[in-house]
């Protein structure tokens, strides 16, 4: 089975399987990383939409949200992607931004939708991490391990390198943040890659970091442009 994964910055994925459309962290498109809004995670982003033509995006069967910051979940974006039958999974602190019924998910929780298996995993800032803002607290945020067919997709959410990464098992493709402000930086993402050992790793949540710098250090890294897809 072919799985197509499309990336939009900062951490938004569109995953197309043979019969499901899955979004992770649908929010807004940050077009200029040098002018990344410093207070974005604490205040409502003023733009009403996400910057993408509505006709280009299919409706969701499943939406997964990693945490309650608005560069990862935007109400207007979610509303345009969801319909009455869309299943939404998110941590409890996302309730205000989601604004509709959803199923709460916590680290270590597992769900199954048809043949797709969803496992929430920890995502948080650590005292020893180099992230300059410690805003992701253990237990409030998640990453996701998705099993689709025989493939495992890992979306890290916003996290530092954490010991739970040693427990993931097989990972075919990992999406890791490299920005360093709210997450691990490039060197820490390299360390995370060595722990997780994915077949393919794709950097996201760049902020001012340079993804090509990460790619030079990791032979199996792939850098996607906005709206570009990778097929498993």
C-alpha positions in Angstrom: 0.0 0.0 0.0 1.3 3.4 -1.0 1.2 6.1 1.7 1.6 9.7 0.7 2.7 12.3 3.3 2.6 16.0 2.5 4.3 18.5 4.8 3.3 22.1 5.6 5.2 24.3 8.0 5.7 24.3 10.8 4.6 20.7 11.7 1.4 20.0 9.7 1.1 16.6 7.9 -1.5 15.4 5.4 -1.3 11.6 5.2 -3.2 9.9 2.4 -3.7 6.2 2.5 -5.8 4.0 0.2 -9.0 4.9 2.0 -8.2 7.5 4.7 -7.2 11.1 4.9 -5.3 12.0 8.1 -4.1 15.3 9.3 -1.6 15.9 12.1 -1.4 19.4 13.6 -3.3 21.4 11.0 -2.6 25.0 11.8 -1.3 27.9 9.6 1.4 28.3 7.1 4.4 30.2 8.4 5.9 31.7 5.2 8.7 33.7 6.8 10.6 31.9 9.5 12.8 35.0 10.2 9.7 36.8 11.3 8.2 33.9 13.4 5.8 35.6 15.9 7.4 35.5 19.3 4.1 35.3 21.2 2.4 32.9 18.8 1.8 30.1 21.3 0.3 32.4 23.8 -2.1 34.5 21.7 -4.6 34.1 18.9 -3.0 34.4 15.5 -4.8 37.2 13.7 -5.1 35.7 10.2 -8.5 34.0 9.8 -7.2 31.2 7.6 -4.1 29.2 7.0 -2.9 30.5 3.7 -3.8 27.6 1.5 -6.6 27.4 -1.2 -9.5 25.6 0.4 -10.2 23.5 -2.7 -6.7 22.0 -2.5 -7.3 20.1 0.7 -9.5 17.0 1.2 -11.8 16.6 4.2 -10.4 14.6 7.0 -11.3 11.2 8.2 -8.9 11.6 11.2 -7.3 14.7 12.8 -4.5 14.3 15.4 -3.4 17.2 17.5 -0.2 17.1 19.5 -0.8 20.0 21.8 -2.6 23.3 22.5 -0.3 25.9 20.8 -1.7 27.7 17.8 1.2 26.8 15.5 -0.1 23.2 15.9 -3.9 23.7 16.0 -5.9 26.5 14.5 -9.6 26.6 14.9 -10.4 28.0 11.4 -8.1 25.4 9.7 -9.6 22.5 11.7 -13.2 23.7 10.8 -12.4 23.8 7.1 -10.9 20.3 7.2 -13.4 18.5 9.4 -16.9 17.3 8.8 -19.5 15.6 11.0 -17.8 12.2 10.7 -14.2 13.3 11.3 -12.6 11.7 14.3 -10.4 14.1 16.3 -7.9 13.0 18.9 -6.1 15.5 21.1 -4.9 16.3 24.6 -7.4 17.8 26.9 -5.8 21.3 26.9 -6.8 21.6 23.2 -10.5 21.8 23.9 -10.8 25.6 23.5 -9.0 25.7 20.2 -10.8 22.7 18.8 -14.3 24.0 19.7 -16.1 20.8 18.9 -16.4 17.3 20.3 -13.1 15.3 20.3 -11.6 12.3 22.0 -9.1 13.1 24.6 -5.8 11.3 24.3 -2.9 11.0 26.7 0.7 9.6 26.4 0.6 5.8 26.1 -3.0 5.7 25.0 -3.8 3.6 21.9 -6.7 3.9 19.5 -7.7 2.0 16.3 -9.6 3.4 13.4 -10.2 0.7 10.8 -6.8 -0.8 10.1 -4.9 2.3 11.3 -3.4 2.0 14.8 -2.7 5.2 16.7 -0.4 5.4 19.7 0.2 8.7 21.6 3.7 9.0 23.0 5.4 11.5 25.3 6.5 14.9 24.0 8.0 17.5 26.4 10.8 19.9 27.2 13.5 18.6 29.6 15.7 20.6 32.1 18.8 19.4 30.2 17.5 20.2 26.7 18.9 23.2 24.9 15.4 24.5 24.0 15.3 28.2 25.0 11.6 28.1 26.0 10.4 25.3 28.4 6.7 25.5 27.5 5.9 21.8 26.7 5.2 20.1 30.0 5.3 16.3 30.5 1.9 14.8 30.2 0.2 17.8 28.5 1.5 17.2 25.0 1.9 14.1 22.8 3.7 12.8 19.7 2.1 10.1 17.6 3.2 6.7 16.3 0.9 5.6 13.5 0.8 2.1 12.1 -0.6 2.0 8.6 -0.3 -1.4 6.9 3.2 -2.5 7.8 4.6 1.1 8.0 5.2 3.1 11.2 5.1 6.9 11.0 6.4 9.0 14.0 5.3 12.6 14.4 7.3 14.0 17.4 5.2 17.1 18.1 7.2 19.6 20.0 9.8 17.9 22.2 13.3 17.6 23.4 15.3 14.4 23.3 13.5 12.2 25.8 14.2 8.7 27.2 10.9 7.4 26.0 12.3 7.5 22.4 14.2 4.3 23.2 11.0 2.4 23.6 9.4 3.2 20.2 10.6 0.1 18.3 10.6 0.0 14.5 10.0 3.4 12.9 9.9 3.7 9.1 9.7 7.5 8.9 10.2 10.1 11.6 9.3 13.8 11.5 11.5 15.6 14.0 11.5 19.3 15.1 14.9 21.0 14.8 14.2 24.7 15.6 15.8 24.8 19.1 13.5 27.5 20.5 10.6 25.4 21.8 12.1 22.0 20.8 15.3 20.2 20.3 17.9 21.9 18.1 19.7 20.3 15.1 22.3 18.5 17.2 19.7 17.1 19.5 17.6 16.0 16.6 20.6 14.2 15.3 20.9 12.5 18.7 17.2 11.6 18.5 17.7 10.1 15.1 20.4 7.9 16.5 18.1 6.7 19.2 15.0 6.1 17.1 16.8 4.8 14.1 14.1 5.5 11.5 14.6 4.4 7.9 13.9 8.0 6.8 13.9 11.2 8.9 12.3 14.5 7.8 13.0 17.7 9.8 10.1 20.1 10.6 9.4 23.1 13.0 12.6 24.8 11.6 12.1 28.3 13.0 15.5 29.8 12.2 17.4 26.5 11.9 18.6 25.4 8.5 17.2 21.9 7.5 20.0 21.5 4.9 22.4 21.6 7.9 20.6 18.7 9.4 20.5 16.8 6.1 24.3 17.1 5.7 24.7 15.2 9.0 22.1 12.5 8.4 22.4 10.3 5.4 18.8 9.2 5.4 17.3 12.7 5.9 14.9 14.1 3.4 14.0 17.8 3.4 10.6 18.7 2.1 9.5 22.0 0.7 6.1 23.4 1.6 3.4 21.2 0.1 5.9 18.6 -1.1 5.1 14.9 -0.5 7.1 11.8 0.3 5.7 8.4 -0.5 6.2 5.2 1.6 
